């Protein structure tokens, strides 16, 4: 059961990071570079947490 929870969280976190990257592109189009860099770092951190959740799901597979 825990494995499925980790898989769902990994998919949600990786999908949620796409939202941050889309907003980052929007801020770059408006030439707001500081906000774009902040959103880029948030997106990278969210995707790294999603990667770790996916790794935990693979460990729970055994």
KAGIRA-V805335 format. One record per backbone hydrogen bond with DSSP energy under -0.5 kcal/mol. CO is the residue of the C=O (numbers start at 1). NH is the residue of the N-H. If there is no record, write none. Layout:
# KAGIRA-V805335
((CO | NH) (CO | NH))
This chain:
# KAGIRA-V805335
((1 | 5) (2 | 6) (3 | 7) (4 | 8) (5 | 9) (6 | 10) (7 | 11) (8 | 12) (9 | 13) (10 | 14) (11 | 15) (12 | 16) (13 | 17) (14 | 18) (15 | 18) (15 | 19) (16 | 20) (17 | 21) (18 | 22) (19 | 23) (20 | 24) (21 | 25) (22 | 26) (23 | 27) (24 | 28) (25 | 29) (26 | 30) (27 | 32) (28 | 31) (31 | 33) (32 | 36) (33 | 37) (34 | 38) (35 | 39) (36 | 40) (37 | 41) (38 | 42) (39 | 43) (40 | 44) (41 | 45) (42 | 46) (43 | 47) (44 | 48) (45 | 49) (46 | 50) (47 | 51) (48 | 52) (49 | 53) (50 | 54) (51 | 55) (52 | 56) (53 | 57) (54 | 58) (55 | 59) (56 | 60) (57 | 61) (59 | 62))
